[in-house]
């Protein structure tokens, strides 16, 4: 009898502590997601009281006739591929440099990390001012033609401008992840490799990089998810222009919901986008997890 009371007491105690967290998750994530599934099958402008249920017509339109969504998908995938590769490569290089004994090493780490904690909206407007006004001043001072290029007015240059700002803003965060991973690499293992003649880049690719795979898994997961969801930088720099050349999936969803007033259709796009992110990140995590090694 006493054991039964203790068992129920433990369950009640567990419920008291867990129930608030479950309620918060339900209200903030699960319920909105279920509502989104319903709205994705409706024709609704987002504000009116009349909501018309149309079944899977939104998804049919998206998958068969929406050319803007297809262009946005190609742009987003291209941006994600380049942003993830370049950001992580630069972050690893910086992490390796800043784990060495350098004067003002802490100051350098802080300087690279600070852009990450600044709002992307602010960063976007700052860089827009640099690309438009700041480069004009630099051209007058140096005469270099590169500062006279239309960095936000040309489709090709606008893409690279967005990519540059995205890498500059986020590289410090991933650098800190890799610094943590490098500090966890056993020093005696590196010393043993040096004694055996494995030094320099050879030691890095054979010893350090495989042991850094847990950090790479985390960094790739975060960078892929963040790159696929890129919005703030594009919104402030180009808003999808010029001519829709920098129109990402998130900008396309925003336009459908708040410009075209097709809230139901935008919700359908959002659900498909969520599935896309889940599939890509699951494949990435499984791939990199399978290559992790232990010291």
C-alpha positions as CSV (number, residue, x, y, z in Angstrom):
1,X,0.0,0.0,0.0
2,X,2.8,2.4,0.9
3,X,4.6,1.6,-2.4
4,X,1.4,2.5,-4.3
5,X,1.1,5.8,-2.5
6,X,4.7,6.6,-3.2
7,X,4.3,5.7,-6.8
8,X,1.2,8.0,-7.2
9,X,3.0,10.7,-5.3
10,X,6.0,10.5,-7.7
11,X,3.6,10.7,-10.6
12,X,1.8,13.7,-9.2
13,X,5.1,15.5,-8.4
14,X,6.4,14.7,-12.0
15,X,3.1,16.1,-13.4
16,X,3.3,19.3,-11.4
17,X,6.8,20.0,-12.8
18,X,6.2,18.9,-16.3
19,X,2.6,20.2,-17.0
20,X,3.6,23.9,-17.2
21,X,6.3,23.1,-19.8
22,X,3.9,20.9,-21.8
23,X,1.2,23.6,-21.7
24,X,3.7,26.2,-23.0
25,X,4.8,23.9,-25.8
26,X,1.2,23.2,-26.7
27,X,0.2,26.8,-26.8
28,X,3.3,28.1,-28.6
29,X,4.1,25.3,-31.1
30,X,1.7,22.4,-31.4
31,X,-1.6,24.3,-31.5
32,X,-0.4,27.0,-34.0
33,X,1.0,24.2,-36.1
34,X,-2.3,22.4,-36.2
35,X,-4.1,25.6,-37.0
36,X,-1.6,26.2,-39.8
37,X,-2.5,22.8,-41.3
38,X,-6.1,23.9,-41.4
39,X,-5.5,27.4,-42.8
40,X,-3.3,25.9,-45.5
41,X,-6.4,24.2,-46.9
42,X,-8.4,27.4,-47.0
43,X,-8.8,30.6,-49.1
44,X,-8.4,33.5,-46.6
45,X,-6.9,36.9,-46.7
46,X,-5.7,36.7,-43.1
47,X,-8.0,39.4,-41.6
48,X,-11.5,38.7,-42.9
49,X,-14.1,36.6,-41.1
50,X,-14.9,34.6,-44.2
51,X,-12.7,31.5,-44.5
52,X,-13.4,29.2,-47.4
53,X,-12.2,25.6,-47.1
54,X,-10.7,24.5,-50.5
55,X,-8.9,21.3,-49.6
56,X,-5.6,20.6,-51.2
57,X,-5.9,23.2,-54.0
58,X,-3.2,25.5,-52.5
59,X,-0.7,22.6,-52.5
60,X,-1.7,21.7,-56.0
61,X,-1.1,25.2,-57.2
62,X,2.2,25.4,-55.4
63,X,3.5,22.1,-56.9
64,X,2.2,22.6,-60.4
65,X,2.0,26.2,-61.5
66,X,3.8,28.6,-59.1
67,X,6.9,29.6,-61.0
68,X,7.8,32.3,-58.4
69,X,8.1,29.6,-55.7
70,X,10.3,27.6,-58.0
71,X,12.7,30.5,-58.6
72,X,12.7,31.3,-54.9
73,X,13.6,27.7,-54.1
74,X,16.5,27.7,-56.5
75,X,17.8,31.0,-55.1
76,X,17.5,29.8,-51.5
77,X,19.3,26.5,-52.2
78,X,22.1,28.3,-54.0
79,X,22.4,30.8,-51.2
80,X,22.3,28.0,-48.6
81,X,25.0,25.9,-50.3
82,X,27.5,28.8,-50.7
83,X,26.7,30.4,-47.3
84,X,27.1,27.1,-45.4
85,X,30.3,26.1,-47.1
86,X,32.0,29.5,-47.0
87,X,30.8,30.3,-43.4
88,X,32.0,27.1,-41.9
89,X,35.4,27.1,-43.8
90,X,36.1,30.7,-42.7
91,X,34.9,29.9,-39.2
92,X,37.2,26.9,-38.9
93,X,40.2,28.9,-40.2
94,X,39.5,31.7,-37.7
95,X,39.1,29.2,-34.9
96,X,42.4,27.5,-35.6
97,X,44.1,30.9,-35.7
98,X,42.5,32.2,-32.5
99,X,43.2,29.1,-30.5
100,X,46.9,29.8,-30.9
101,X,48.8,32.0,-28.4
102,X,48.2,35.4,-29.8
103,X,48.3,38.9,-28.3
104,X,44.8,40.3,-27.9
105,X,43.3,37.0,-28.8
106,X,40.3,37.6,-26.6
107,X,39.7,41.0,-28.4
108,X,39.8,39.4,-31.8
109,X,37.3,36.8,-30.7
110,X,35.0,39.4,-29.4
111,X,35.3,41.5,-32.6
112,X,34.3,38.6,-34.8
113,X,31.4,37.6,-32.4
114,X,29.8,41.0,-31.9
115,X,28.0,41.2,-35.3
116,X,26.1,38.0,-34.4
117,X,24.4,39.6,-31.4
118,X,23.3,42.7,-33.3
119,X,19.9,42.6,-34.9
120,X,19.9,41.5,-38.5
121,X,17.5,44.4,-39.4
122,X,20.1,46.9,-38.1
123,X,23.0,45.1,-39.8
124,X,21.0,45.1,-43.1
125,X,20.4,48.9,-43.0
126,X,24.0,49.6,-42.0
127,X,25.3,47.6,-44.9
128,X,22.7,49.1,-47.3
129,X,24.2,52.5,-46.3
130,X,27.7,51.2,-46.9
131,X,26.8,49.7,-50.3
132,X,25.1,53.0,-51.5
133,X,26.8,55.9,-49.7
134,X,29.9,54.4,-48.2
135,X,31.2,53.0,-51.4
136,X,30.7,56.3,-53.2
137,X,33.0,57.9,-50.6
138,X,35.6,55.2,-51.0
139,X,35.5,55.6,-54.8
140,X,36.1,59.3,-54.5
141,X,39.0,58.6,-52.2
142,X,40.6,55.7,-54.1
143,X,39.3,55.9,-57.6
144,X,38.8,52.1,-57.6
145,X,36.1,51.0,-60.0
146,X,34.9,48.2,-57.7
147,X,33.3,50.8,-55.4
148,X,31.3,52.2,-58.2
149,X,29.6,49.0,-59.1
150,X,25.9,48.7,-58.5
151,X,26.2,46.2,-55.6
152,X,22.4,46.1,-54.9
153,X,21.1,47.0,-58.4
154,X,22.7,44.2,-60.4
155,X,21.1,40.7,-60.0
156,X,24.5,39.0,-59.7
157,X,26.1,41.5,-57.4
158,X,23.0,41.7,-55.2
159,X,23.3,38.0,-54.6
160,X,27.0,38.3,-53.6
161,X,26.2,41.3,-51.5
162,X,23.6,39.4,-49.5
163,X,26.0,36.4,-49.2
164,X,28.8,38.7,-48.0
165,X,26.7,40.3,-45.3
166,X,25.3,36.9,-44.2
167,X,28.7,35.4,-43.8
168,X,30.1,38.5,-42.0
169,X,27.2,38.5,-39.5
170,X,27.3,34.8,-38.6
171,X,30.9,33.6,-38.9
172,X,31.8,34.7,-35.4
173,X,29.1,32.4,-33.8
174,X,30.3,29.3,-35.7
175,X,33.9,30.3,-35.0
176,X,33.1,30.0,-31.2
177,X,31.6,26.6,-31.7
178,X,34.8,25.4,-33.5
179,X,37.0,27.0,-30.8
180,X,35.2,25.0,-28.2
181,X,35.7,21.8,-30.3
182,X,39.4,22.5,-30.8
183,X,39.9,23.1,-27.1
184,X,38.4,19.6,-26.5
185,X,40.9,17.9,-28.7
186,X,43.4,16.0,-26.5
187,X,46.8,17.7,-26.5
188,X,48.6,14.4,-25.9
189,X,47.1,13.0,-29.0
190,X,48.4,15.9,-31.1
191,X,51.8,15.7,-29.4
192,X,52.0,12.0,-30.2
193,X,51.1,12.7,-33.8
194,X,53.9,15.3,-34.0
195,X,56.4,12.8,-32.6
196,X,55.4,10.4,-35.4
197,X,56.0,13.1,-38.0
198,X,52.4,14.1,-38.6
199,X,52.5,17.9,-38.5
200,X,51.0,21.0,-40.1
201,X,48.1,20.5,-42.5
202,X,48.6,16.7,-42.5
203,X,48.0,16.6,-38.7
204,X,45.0,18.9,-39.0
205,X,43.2,16.8,-41.6
206,X,44.2,13.4,-40.2
207,X,43.8,14.1,-36.4
208,X,42.1,17.4,-35.6
209,X,39.4,17.5,-38.2
210,X,38.0,14.0,-37.5
211,X,37.9,14.9,-33.8
212,X,36.1,18.2,-34.6
213,X,33.2,16.4,-36.3
214,X,30.8,16.8,-33.3
215,X,31.2,20.5,-33.6
216,X,30.9,20.4,-37.4
217,X,27.6,18.5,-37.0
218,X,26.2,21.2,-34.8
219,X,27.5,24.1,-36.9
220,X,26.3,22.6,-40.1
221,X,22.8,21.9,-38.6
222,X,22.5,25.5,-37.4
223,X,24.0,27.1,-40.5
224,X,21.8,25.1,-42.9
225,X,18.6,25.9,-41.0
226,X,19.5,29.6,-40.7
227,X,20.5,29.9,-44.3
228,X,17.3,28.3,-45.6
229,X,15.3,30.7,-43.4
230,X,17.2,33.8,-44.6
231,X,14.8,36.8,-44.5
232,X,16.0,39.9,-42.6
233,X,19.1,40.6,-44.7
234,X,17.2,40.3,-48.0
235,X,14.3,42.3,-46.6
236,X,16.5,45.3,-45.7
237,X,19.0,45.1,-48.6
238,X,17.0,44.3,-51.7
239,X,13.5,43.0,-50.7
240,X,13.8,40.3,-53.3
241,X,15.0,42.7,-56.1
242,X,16.2,43.6,-58.5
243,X,13.6,42.0,-60.6
244,X,13.0,39.2,-58.1
245,X,16.6,37.9,-58.5
246,X,17.1,37.7,-54.7
247,X,13.6,36.5,-53.9
248,X,14.0,33.7,-51.2
249,X,11.4,31.3,-50.0
250,X,10.7,33.3,-46.9
251,X,10.4,36.6,-48.9
252,X,8.0,34.8,-51.3
253,X,5.9,33.5,-48.4
254,X,5.9,37.1,-46.9
255,X,4.7,38.5,-50.2
256,X,1.9,36.0,-50.6
257,X,0.6,36.7,-47.0
258,X,1.0,40.4,-46.6
259,X,1.3,41.8,-50.1
260,X,-1.0,39.6,-52.1
261,X,-3.3,38.9,-49.1
262,X,-3.3,35.1,-49.7
263,X,-2.8,34.0,-46.2
264,X,-4.1,30.4,-46.8
265,X,-1.8,29.9,-49.7
266,X,1.2,31.4,-47.8
267,X,0.5,29.0,-45.0
268,X,0.6,26.1,-47.4
269,X,4.0,27.3,-48.7
270,X,5.2,27.5,-45.1
271,X,4.3,23.9,-44.3
272,X,6.0,22.7,-47.4
273,X,9.0,24.8,-46.4
274,X,9.1,23.3,-42.9
275,X,9.1,19.8,-44.4
276,X,12.0,20.8,-46.8
277,X,14.0,22.1,-43.8
278,X,13.3,18.9,-41.8
279,X,14.4,16.6,-44.7
280,X,17.6,18.5,-45.4
281,X,18.7,18.8,-41.8
282,X,17.9,15.2,-40.9
283,X,20.0,14.0,-43.9
284,X,22.8,16.3,-42.8
285,X,22.8,15.3,-39.2
286,X,22.8,11.6,-40.0
287,X,25.6,12.0,-42.6
288,X,27.9,13.9,-40.3
289,X,27.0,11.8,-37.2
290,X,28.1,8.7,-39.0
291,X,31.6,10.3,-39.5
292,X,32.2,11.3,-35.9
293,X,35.0,9.7,-34.0
294,X,36.1,9.6,-30.4
295,X,39.6,10.3,-29.1
